Amino acid sequence: MDRKSLQNKIATWSSEVEFSAAPVLADEAAGVKASPGTQFLEIIIKPNQLLEFAEKLRNDEEMQFNFMFSLTCVDFADHFMMVYHLRSIELEHELVLKVKIEDKDKPVVETLCHIWRTAEYLEREVYDLFGVVFTNHPDLRRILLDDDWKGYPLRKDYVDSINIISL
């Protein structure tokens, strides 16, 4: 399924879904290259839509996004953005699913461990470095830092008074 078809199908699931501002112009067969930053189709959804969309992306016969190959978080001044990179191994297409988390003091989003097994470790990494809590995660604990580590080192407001590191 090409990017435009993916976009059209996903748009039927909810009127609240947003697509990246970058136009879908890439057509390798016609020799049209994507603009920088448009490697993947990007969709932005609300946190309460995450489970529904994730399940549809994995289970829909035309989508079959059966592999989460990356999960990270971006710390903006007034919100966090969860960034999920998904791939359909069988159908050879990819997309980026983004979820905006407004509450920077207590960032929470639902786990996707039961949909993609790779999420189990990726979510633990995001929890460890950004402090995002994944509800219903089977084993949410630090994965890189010591259990007694204070703070979340990839947050923009993190201050390391011992090593004098700040952003």
C-alpha positions as CSV (number, residue, x, y, z in Angstrom):
1,M,0.0,0.0,0.0
2,D,1.5,3.4,-0.9
3,R,1.7,6.3,1.4
4,K,-1.4,8.1,0.0
5,S,-3.5,5.0,0.3
6,L,-2.3,4.5,3.9
7,Q,-3.2,8.1,4.7
8,N,-6.6,7.8,3.1
9,K,-7.4,4.6,5.0
10,I,-6.2,5.9,8.4
11,A,-8.2,9.1,7.8
12,T,-11.4,7.0,7.8
13,W,-10.8,5.8,11.4
14,S,-11.1,9.2,13.0
15,S,-11.7,12.8,12.1
16,E,-9.3,13.8,14.9
17,V,-6.2,12.3,13.4
18,E,-3.6,14.7,12.1
19,F,-1.1,14.0,9.3
20,S,2.4,15.5,9.1
21,A,2.5,18.9,7.4
22,A,4.9,17.5,4.8
23,P,3.1,16.6,1.6
24,V,3.0,13.1,0.4
25,L,4.9,13.6,-2.8
26,A,7.4,10.7,-3.0
27,D,6.9,8.3,-5.9
28,E,10.0,6.3,-6.5
29,A,8.7,4.7,-9.7
30,A,8.0,8.1,-11.2
31,G,11.4,9.4,-10.0
32,V,9.9,11.9,-7.6
33,K,11.9,12.0,-4.4
34,A,10.5,12.8,-1.0
35,S,11.4,16.1,0.6
36,P,13.7,16.0,3.6
37,G,11.9,14.9,6.7
38,T,9.2,12.9,4.7
39,Q,10.8,9.5,4.8
40,F,7.7,8.0,6.6
41,L,4.1,8.9,6.7
42,E,3.5,10.6,10.0
43,I,0.2,10.6,11.9
44,I,-0.5,12.4,15.2
45,I,-3.2,11.1,17.5
46,K,-4.5,11.8,21.0
47,P,-3.4,9.6,23.9
48,N,-6.9,8.2,24.3
49,Q,-6.8,7.0,20.7
50,L,-3.5,5.1,21.0
51,L,-4.8,1.6,21.8
52,E,-7.5,1.7,19.2
53,F,-5.1,2.9,16.5
54,A,-2.3,0.5,17.4
55,E,-4.6,-2.5,17.3
56,K,-6.0,-1.4,13.9
57,L,-2.5,-0.7,12.5
58,R,-1.4,-4.2,13.5
59,N,-4.6,-6.2,12.7
60,D,-5.9,-4.5,9.5
61,E,-5.3,-6.7,6.5
62,E,-4.2,-3.8,4.4
63,M,-1.9,-2.4,7.1
64,Q,-0.3,-5.4,9.0
65,F,2.1,-3.2,11.0
66,N,3.6,-6.1,12.9
67,F,6.9,-4.6,14.1
68,M,7.7,-1.6,16.2
69,F,11.3,-0.9,15.4
70,S,11.8,2.3,17.4
71,L,10.1,4.2,20.2
72,T,11.3,7.4,21.6
73,C,10.1,10.6,23.3
74,V,10.8,14.2,22.4
75,D,10.8,16.8,25.1
76,F,9.3,20.1,23.9
77,A,8.9,23.2,26.0
78,D,5.2,22.5,26.8
79,H,4.6,18.9,26.1
80,F,6.2,15.5,25.3
81,M,5.7,13.7,22.0
82,M,5.9,9.9,21.9
83,V,7.2,8.7,18.5
84,Y,6.5,5.1,17.4
85,H,8.2,3.8,14.2
86,L,6.2,0.9,12.8
87,R,6.8,-1.5,9.9
88,S,4.9,-4.1,8.1
89,I,7.4,-6.8,7.3
90,E,5.0,-8.6,4.9
91,L,3.8,-5.5,3.0
92,E,7.1,-3.6,3.3
93,H,5.7,-0.2,4.4
94,E,6.3,2.0,7.4
95,L,4.8,4.9,9.3
96,V,5.5,7.0,12.3
97,L,2.7,7.2,14.9
98,K,3.0,10.2,17.3
99,V,1.1,10.9,20.5
100,K,1.2,14.3,22.2
101,I,1.3,14.2,26.0
102,E,0.3,17.5,27.5
103,D,1.1,16.9,31.2
104,K,4.8,17.3,31.6
105,D,4.7,16.9,35.4
106,K,3.1,13.4,35.2
107,P,3.4,12.1,31.7
108,V,1.3,8.9,31.2
109,V,0.4,6.9,28.2
110,E,-0.9,3.3,27.7
111,T,1.5,0.5,27.1
112,L,1.7,-1.3,23.8
113,C,3.5,-4.4,25.0
114,H,0.6,-6.6,24.3
115,I,0.5,-5.4,20.7
116,W,4.2,-5.3,19.9
117,R,6.6,-7.2,22.1
118,T,9.5,-4.9,21.3
119,A,7.6,-2.2,23.2
120,E,8.4,-3.9,26.5
121,Y,12.0,-2.8,26.5
122,L,11.6,0.4,24.4
123,E,9.0,1.7,26.9
124,R,11.3,0.9,29.8
125,E,14.0,3.0,28.1
126,V,11.7,5.9,27.7
127,Y,10.5,5.6,31.3
128,D,14.1,5.5,32.5
129,L,15.3,8.5,30.5
130,F,12.2,10.7,30.3
131,G,9.9,9.6,33.1
132,V,7.0,8.7,31.0
133,V,4.8,6.2,32.8
134,F,3.3,3.4,30.6
135,T,0.1,2.2,32.3
136,N,-0.5,-1.6,32.4
137,H,3.2,-2.2,31.5
138,P,4.1,-5.7,32.9
139,D,7.5,-4.7,34.2
140,L,8.0,-0.9,34.3
141,R,11.3,-0.2,35.9
142,R,14.6,1.4,35.1
143,I,16.6,-0.4,32.4
144,L,19.8,1.7,31.9
145,L,20.2,3.6,35.1
146,D,20.5,2.5,38.7
147,D,17.3,2.1,40.6
148,D,18.2,4.9,43.0
149,W,19.0,7.4,40.2
150,K,17.2,10.7,40.7
151,G,15.5,12.4,37.8
152,Y,15.3,11.7,34.1
153,P,18.5,12.7,32.2
154,L,17.0,13.3,28.7
155,R,14.4,15.8,29.9
156,K,15.3,19.4,29.1
157,D,14.8,20.5,32.8
158,Y,17.3,17.8,34.1
159,V,20.2,19.1,36.1
160,D,23.1,16.9,37.2
161,S,24.6,18.7,40.1
162,I,27.3,16.1,40.6
163,N,28.7,16.1,37.1
164,I,27.6,19.7,36.2
165,I,25.7,18.6,33.1
166,S,22.6,20.6,32.0
167,L,20.8,21.3,28.8
